[in-house]
Amino acid sequence: MADTKDPETLSPPPPKKGLSRLIAATGYSAAGIKAAFKNEEAVRMEIGAFIVMAPLGLWLGETPVEKVLLVACLVFVIVVELLNTGIETVVDRVGKDYHELSRVAKDIGSAAVFISLALVIFTWAMLLL
């Protein structure tokens, strides 16, 4: 017989410690990346851009520091987009109806992504032009 409990009333599993915690955290992180990739087009676009631009940055950078900067700013965009997606998911979980604070929260997350993309443009322009 199928479990008929409401998923929202289930209690979380007991906390893990040591190596089992590290393994579980890795699994949670992989699940988060998978969920973001599946549900958010911006994540897919930014990962696609990373796949193209990271090797280009490694090739175009003349010193190890330049290579790190060119690739790190790309990674930063993905990190900020994942955080923005998390914020949007929580806001949507609270309610789909319009609320001014929900709009503000989403706009602030979007602004963070915008600034991270501006950092990519600035970094690549400064190092390559």
GIVEN-V50610 format. One record per residue. N is the residue number from 1. RES is the residue in one letter. SS is DSSP state (alpha for helix, beta for strand, coil for the rest). OMEGA is omega in whole degrees, -180 to 180 (* if undefined). BURIAL is I if it has 9 or more other ideal C-beta (glycine too) atoms within 8 Angstrom, else O. Layout:
BEGIN
n=N res=RES ss=SS omega=OMEGA burial=BURIAL
n=N res=RES ss=SS omega=OMEGA burial=BURIAL
END
This chain:
BEGIN
n=1 res=M ss=coil omega=-178 burial=O
n=2 res=A ss=coil omega=177 burial=O
n=3 res=D ss=coil omega=-176 burial=O
n=4 res=T ss=coil omega=180 burial=O
n=5 res=K ss=coil omega=175 burial=O
n=6 res=D ss=coil omega=-178 burial=O
n=7 res=P ss=alpha omega=-178 burial=O
n=8 res=E ss=alpha omega=-180 burial=O
n=9 res=T ss=alpha omega=179 burial=O
n=10 res=L ss=coil omega=178 burial=O
n=11 res=S ss=coil omega=-179 burial=O
n=12 res=P ss=coil omega=178 burial=O
n=13 res=P ss=coil omega=178 burial=O
n=14 res=P ss=coil omega=-179 burial=O
n=15 res=P ss=coil omega=178 burial=O
n=16 res=K ss=coil omega=179 burial=O
n=17 res=K ss=coil omega=174 burial=O
n=18 res=G ss=alpha omega=-177 burial=O
n=19 res=L ss=alpha omega=180 burial=O
n=20 res=S ss=alpha omega=176 burial=O
n=21 res=R ss=alpha omega=179 burial=I
n=22 res=L ss=alpha omega=179 burial=O
n=23 res=I ss=alpha omega=179 burial=O
n=24 res=A ss=alpha omega=-180 burial=I
n=25 res=A ss=alpha omega=177 burial=O
n=26 res=T ss=alpha omega=177 burial=O
n=27 res=G ss=alpha omega=178 burial=O
n=28 res=Y ss=alpha omega=179 burial=O
n=29 res=S ss=alpha omega=178 burial=O
n=30 res=A ss=alpha omega=178 burial=O
n=31 res=A ss=alpha omega=178 burial=O
n=32 res=G ss=alpha omega=178 burial=I
n=33 res=I ss=alpha omega=179 burial=I
n=34 res=K ss=alpha omega=-180 burial=O
n=35 res=A ss=alpha omega=179 burial=O
n=36 res=A ss=alpha omega=180 burial=I
n=37 res=F ss=alpha omega=-178 burial=I
n=38 res=K ss=alpha omega=-169 burial=O
n=39 res=N ss=alpha omega=-173 burial=O
n=40 res=E ss=coil omega=-179 burial=I
n=41 res=E ss=alpha omega=-179 burial=O
n=42 res=A ss=alpha omega=178 burial=I
n=43 res=V ss=alpha omega=179 burial=I
n=44 res=R ss=alpha omega=180 burial=I
n=45 res=M ss=alpha omega=-177 burial=O
n=46 res=E ss=alpha omega=175 burial=I
n=47 res=I ss=alpha omega=176 burial=I
n=48 res=G ss=alpha omega=178 burial=O
n=49 res=A ss=alpha omega=178 burial=I
n=50 res=F ss=alpha omega=-179 burial=I
n=51 res=I ss=alpha omega=179 burial=O
n=52 res=V ss=alpha omega=-170 burial=O
n=53 res=M ss=alpha omega=-179 burial=I
n=54 res=A ss=alpha omega=177 burial=I
n=55 res=P ss=alpha omega=178 burial=O
n=56 res=L ss=alpha omega=178 burial=O
n=57 res=G ss=alpha omega=178 burial=I
n=58 res=L ss=alpha omega=-180 burial=I
n=59 res=W ss=alpha omega=-176 burial=O
n=60 res=L ss=alpha omega=179 burial=I
n=61 res=G ss=coil omega=-177 burial=I
n=62 res=E ss=coil omega=-180 burial=O
n=63 res=T ss=coil omega=176 burial=O
n=64 res=P ss=alpha omega=180 burial=O
n=65 res=V ss=alpha omega=178 burial=O
n=66 res=E ss=alpha omega=180 burial=I
n=67 res=K ss=alpha omega=179 burial=I
n=68 res=V ss=alpha omega=-179 burial=I
n=69 res=L ss=alpha omega=-179 burial=I
n=70 res=L ss=alpha omega=-180 burial=I
n=71 res=V ss=alpha omega=-176 burial=I
n=72 res=A ss=alpha omega=179 burial=O
n=73 res=C ss=alpha omega=175 burial=I
n=74 res=L ss=alpha omega=177 burial=I
n=75 res=V ss=alpha omega=180 burial=I
n=76 res=F ss=alpha omega=178 burial=I
n=77 res=V ss=alpha omega=-180 burial=I
n=78 res=I ss=alpha omega=178 burial=I
n=79 res=V ss=alpha omega=-179 burial=I
n=80 res=V ss=alpha omega=178 burial=I
n=81 res=E ss=alpha omega=177 burial=I
n=82 res=L ss=alpha omega=177 burial=I
n=83 res=L ss=alpha omega=178 burial=I
n=84 res=N ss=alpha omega=178 burial=I
n=85 res=T ss=alpha omega=176 burial=I
n=86 res=G ss=alpha omega=178 burial=I
n=87 res=I ss=alpha omega=-180 burial=I
n=88 res=E ss=alpha omega=180 burial=I
n=89 res=T ss=alpha omega=178 burial=I
n=90 res=V ss=alpha omega=179 burial=O
n=91 res=V ss=alpha omega=179 burial=I
n=92 res=D ss=alpha omega=178 burial=O
n=93 res=R ss=alpha omega=-179 burial=O
n=94 res=V ss=alpha omega=178 burial=O
n=95 res=G ss=coil omega=180 burial=O
n=96 res=K ss=coil omega=-180 burial=O
n=97 res=D ss=coil omega=-176 burial=O
n=98 res=Y ss=coil omega=171 burial=O
n=99 res=H ss=coil omega=-176 burial=O
n=100 res=E ss=alpha omega=180 burial=O
n=101 res=L ss=alpha omega=176 burial=O
n=102 res=S ss=alpha omega=178 burial=I
n=103 res=R ss=alpha omega=180 burial=I
n=104 res=V ss=alpha omega=180 burial=O
n=105 res=A ss=alpha omega=180 burial=I
n=106 res=K ss=alpha omega=179 burial=I
n=107 res=D ss=alpha omega=179 burial=O
n=108 res=I ss=alpha omega=176 burial=I
n=109 res=G ss=alpha omega=178 burial=I
n=110 res=S ss=alpha omega=178 burial=I
n=111 res=A ss=alpha omega=178 burial=O
n=112 res=A ss=alpha omega=177 burial=I
n=113 res=V ss=alpha omega=179 burial=I
n=114 res=F ss=alpha omega=-180 burial=O
n=115 res=I ss=alpha omega=178 burial=I
n=116 res=S ss=alpha omega=176 burial=I
n=117 res=L ss=alpha omega=176 burial=I
n=118 res=A ss=alpha omega=177 burial=O
n=119 res=L ss=alpha omega=177 burial=I
n=120 res=V ss=alpha omega=-179 burial=I
n=121 res=I ss=alpha omega=180 burial=O
n=122 res=F ss=alpha omega=-178 burial=O
n=123 res=T ss=alpha omega=-179 burial=I
n=124 res=W ss=alpha omega=179 burial=I
n=125 res=A ss=alpha omega=-179 burial=O
n=126 res=M ss=alpha omega=-176 burial=O
n=127 res=L ss=alpha omega=-172 burial=I
n=128 res=L ss=alpha omega=-180 burial=O
n=129 res=L ss=coil omega=* burial=O
END
